[in-house]
Amino acid sequence: MIGAEVKRSVQNRKQNVKKSMVFLILFVGSIVLLIPLWWMISTSLKSPEEIMQYPPTFFPKGFHFSNYIEVWKTGDFTRWSLNTLLIAVVNTIGNVFVNAFIAYGFAQVRFKGRNALFVLVLSTMLIPGFVTMVPQYVLFSKLGWVNTYLPLIVPAFLGSAFNIFLIRQFMLTIPKDIIEAATIDGASHFRIWWSIAMPLVKPALITVAIFSFTGAWNDLLGPLLYLSDEKLYTLQLGLQTFKGSVQTQWNYLMAMSVMVLIPTLLIFFLFQQYFIKGSNISAGMKE
């Protein structure tokens, strides 16, 4: 009995040491990752003179919250925010519903060549985005879509291989009995998709929504390629206006960067529970 208790005590001590090491590594890693975020916030609260000071100060000597007010007045921040919000919301809607509909077809509808077609869809993930950039620009230019939001919105309604794969894996976990019972009751595939499949894969849908919203919100390359009218600018293009060829207004640039970052942080913290569940793509590996 004494030997068993000693052995158990040693095992508990080893587990506690392992947990402490893991906690320490995660804590140090978190600090390292948060340093750039703090530096951005700190710079946004400094004066131009303090920013150029050497050696640099880690904490601002004076908190210049007026930088946030001035940056709002300097650029057309309200218009840029509304433009970005419009693109992000429409992209999110398109990615969630279109990819979920396609994923349902691959997961629950039996048709000839389904697996081969699904492999073909997944193979598009191997094509780098820079390879299709020029052909896409030429296509959108021929359609007269340049300097409009259409090149930034329409692709979201054409399907995404990764999002289709992610949602399909969750739809594969839906019991066949439920689908068969709905079919016997006369429900169409559209009704089954909307009333049964969509509520059951909510974590995956929220994950796709988070990816889509943050991707569109932080997108710089797309607006940079297709938008030239300043009234159509997004926040990411607006950030470029604070970068001059001679001098960069770092305090304004960082203040605006903090404001641009806040919505994505809020979305992640509000839906992180669903995000963690939806990111587990191994949850639906069985068919």
C-alpha positions in Angstrom: 0.0 0.0 0.0 2.8 2.4 0.9 4.6 1.6 -2.3 1.5 2.3 -4.4 0.9 5.6 -2.6 4.5 6.6 -3.2 4.3 5.7 -6.9 1.0 7.6 -7.2 2.6 10.6 -5.5 5.6 10.5 -8.0 3.2 10.3 -10.9 1.2 13.2 -9.7 4.3 15.2 -9.2 5.5 14.4 -12.7 2.1 15.5 -14.1 2.2 18.7 -12.2 5.7 19.4 -13.5 4.6 18.8 -17.1 1.5 21.0 -16.7 3.7 23.7 -15.2 6.2 23.5 -18.1 3.3 23.6 -20.6 1.8 26.6 -18.9 5.2 28.4 -18.8 5.8 27.8 -22.5 2.3 29.0 -23.4 2.8 32.1 -21.1 6.1 33.0 -22.7 4.8 32.4 -26.2 1.8 34.6 -25.4 4.0 37.4 -24.2 6.1 37.2 -27.4 3.0 37.3 -29.6 1.5 40.2 -27.6 4.6 42.4 -27.8 3.9 43.6 -31.4 0.2 44.3 -30.4 1.3 46.4 -27.4 3.9 48.2 -29.5 1.2 49.2 -32.0 -1.1 50.4 -29.2 1.8 52.2 -27.4 2.9 54.0 -30.7 -0.7 55.1 -31.3 -0.7 57.0 -28.0 2.7 58.7 -28.5 3.5 62.1 -30.0 5.5 62.3 -33.2 8.5 63.5 -31.2 8.4 60.6 -28.8 8.1 58.1 -31.7 11.4 59.4 -33.2 13.1 59.3 -29.9 16.1 57.1 -29.4 16.3 54.8 -27.6 12.6 54.1 -28.1 10.2 54.1 -25.1 8.2 51.0 -24.5 5.5 52.9 -22.6 4.3 56.3 -23.8 5.3 59.2 -21.6 2.0 60.9 -22.3 -1.2 59.3 -23.5 -2.3 61.2 -26.6 -5.8 59.8 -27.1 -6.3 62.8 -29.5 -4.5 60.7 -32.1 -7.6 58.6 -32.5 -9.8 61.7 -33.0 -7.4 63.3 -35.4 -7.0 60.2 -37.5 -10.8 60.0 -37.8 -10.9 63.6 -39.1 -7.9 63.3 -41.3 -9.2 60.5 -43.5 -12.6 59.6 -44.7 -12.7 56.9 -42.0 -16.5 56.6 -41.8 -16.8 56.0 -45.6 -13.9 53.5 -45.6 -15.4 51.6 -42.6 -18.8 51.3 -44.3 -17.2 50.2 -47.6 -15.2 47.6 -45.8 -18.2 46.4 -43.8 -20.3 46.1 -46.9 -17.7 43.9 -48.7 -17.0 41.8 -45.5 -20.7 41.1 -44.8 -21.6 40.2 -48.4 -18.6 38.0 -48.6 -19.5 36.3 -45.4 -23.1 35.6 -46.6 -21.9 34.3 -49.9 -19.2 32.0 -48.4 -21.5 30.6 -45.7 -24.6 29.7 -47.7 -23.1 28.8 -51.1 -20.3 26.6 -49.6 -22.8 25.0 -47.3 -25.1 24.1 -50.2 -22.2 22.7 -52.2 -20.9 20.8 -49.2 -24.4 19.2 -48.6 -24.3 17.9 -52.2 -21.0 16.2 -51.7 -21.9 14.9 -48.3 -25.5 13.7 -48.6 -26.4 13.5 -52.3 -25.4 10.3 -54.2 -24.5 10.9 -57.8 -22.1 9.4 -60.3 -18.6 10.8 -60.2 -19.2 12.5 -56.8 -15.8 11.5 -55.3 -13.9 12.4 -58.4 -15.5 15.8 -58.6 -14.8 16.4 -54.9 -11.1 15.5 -55.5 -11.1 17.9 -58.4 -12.5 20.7 -56.2 -9.9 20.0 -53.5 -7.1 20.1 -56.1 -7.8 23.8 -56.8 -6.3 24.4 -53.3 -2.9 23.5 -54.8 -3.0 26.4 -57.3 -1.4 29.5 -55.8 -3.5 32.7 -55.9 -0.8 34.6 -57.7 -1.1 32.3 -60.7 -4.8 33.2 -61.3 -4.4 36.8 -60.4 -3.6 38.1 -63.9 -6.3 36.0 -65.7 -8.9 37.1 -63.1 -8.0 40.7 -63.6 -8.2 40.4 -67.4 -11.6 38.7 -67.1 -13.0 41.3 -64.7 -11.6 44.1 -66.9 -13.4 42.6 -70.0 -16.6 42.5 -68.0 -16.2 46.2 -67.0 -16.0 45.3 -63.2 -12.7 47.2 -62.5 -13.2 50.0 -60.0 -16.3 48.4 -58.6 -16.9 46.0 -55.7 -18.0 43.1 -58.0 -14.5 41.5 -58.2 -14.3 41.5 -54.4 -17.8 40.1 -53.9 -18.8 37.8 -56.7 -16.1 35.2 -56.1 -17.5 34.6 -52.7 -20.7 33.2 -54.4 -18.7 30.7 -56.5 -17.5 28.4 -53.8 -14.2 27.9 -51.9 -12.5 24.5 -51.8 -11.4 24.8 -48.2 -14.7 26.0 -46.9 -16.6 23.2 -48.8 -14.2 20.6 -47.4 -14.6 22.0 -43.8 -18.4 22.0 -43.9 -18.7 18.7 -45.7 -16.7 17.0 -42.9 -19.4 18.1 -40.4 -22.3 17.2 -42.7 -20.9 13.7 -43.0 -21.6 13.2 -39.3 -25.3 13.8 -39.7 -27.0 10.4 -39.1 -28.4 8.8 -42.3 -31.6 7.9 -40.4 -32.5 11.6 -40.1 -32.0 12.3 -43.8 -33.9 9.1 -44.8 -36.8 10.0 -42.5 -37.0 13.5 -44.0 -36.9 12.0 -47.5 -39.7 9.6 -46.7 -41.8 12.5 -45.3 -41.5 14.2 -48.7 -38.8 16.8 -47.9 -36.8 18.0 -50.8 -33.0 18.2 -50.7 -33.3 22.0 -50.3 -35.6 21.6 -47.3 -33.3 19.0 -45.7 -30.3 21.3 -46.3 -32.0 24.3 -44.8 -34.0 22.8 -41.9 -31.8 19.9 -40.8 -28.2 20.1 -42.1 -27.6 23.8 -41.5 -28.6 23.8 -37.8 -26.5 20.7 -37.1 -23.3 22.1 -38.6 -23.5 25.5 -36.9 -19.9 25.4 -35.5 -18.5 24.9 -39.0 -20.7 27.7 -40.5 -19.6 30.1 -37.8 -16.0 29.2 -38.4 -16.4 29.8 -42.1 -18.1 33.1 -41.3 -15.2 34.2 -39.1 -12.6 33.3 -41.8 -14.6 35.0 -44.5 -15.3 38.2 -42.5 -11.7 38.6 -41.3 -10.3 37.8 -44.7 -12.4 40.4 -46.4 -12.0 42.9 -43.6 -8.1 42.7 -43.8 -7.8 42.2 -47.6 -5.4 44.7 -49.1 -4.4 43.1 -52.4 -7.9 42.8 -53.9 -8.9 46.4 -53.3 -5.5 47.6 -54.4 -5.9 45.8 -57.7 -9.5 46.7 -58.5 -10.3 50.0 -56.8 -8.9 53.4 -57.9 -11.7 55.8 -56.8 -11.0 57.1 -53.3 -14.7 57.0 -52.5 -14.6 53.2 -52.9 -11.5 52.7 -50.7 -11.5 50.2 -47.9 -9.9 50.6 -44.5 -6.7 48.7 -45.7 -6.3 51.1 -48.6 -7.1 54.0 -46.3 -4.2 53.0 -44.1 -1.8 53.5 -47.0 -2.7 57.2 -47.1 -0.8 57.7 -43.9 2.4 56.3 -45.5 4.2 59.1 -47.3 7.3 58.9 -49.6 9.2 61.3 -47.3 7.6 60.9 -43.8 5.1 58.4 -42.4 2.6 59.6 -39.7 3.3 56.6 -37.5 1.0 57.8 -34.6 -2.0 58.1 -37.0 -1.1 54.9 -38.8 -1.0 52.9 -35.6 -4.1 54.6 -34.2 -6.1 53.6 -37.3 -4.5 50.1 -37.3 -5.8 49.6 -33.7 -9.3 50.7 -34.7 -9.2 48.4 -37.7 -8.2 45.5 -35.5 -10.9 45.9 -32.9 -13.8 44.4 -34.9 -12.0 41.2 -35.8 -10.8 40.7 -32.2 -14.4 41.2 -30.9 -15.7 38.7 -33.4 -13.1 36.1 -32.4 -13.7 36.5 -28.7 -17.5 36.4 -29.1 -17.5 33.2 -31.2 -14.3 31.5 -30.1 -16.2 28.6 -28.7 -17.8 27.8 -32.1 -14.5 28.5 -33.8 -12.6 25.9 -31.8 -15.3 23.3 -32.5 -15.5 24.2 -36.2 -11.8 24.1 -36.7 -11.7 20.4 -35.7 -12.0 19.1 -39.3 -11.4 15.5 -38.1 -14.8 15.5 -36.5 -16.5 14.2 -39.6 -14.0 11.9 -41.2 -16.4 9.0 -41.3 -18.9 8.6 -44.1 
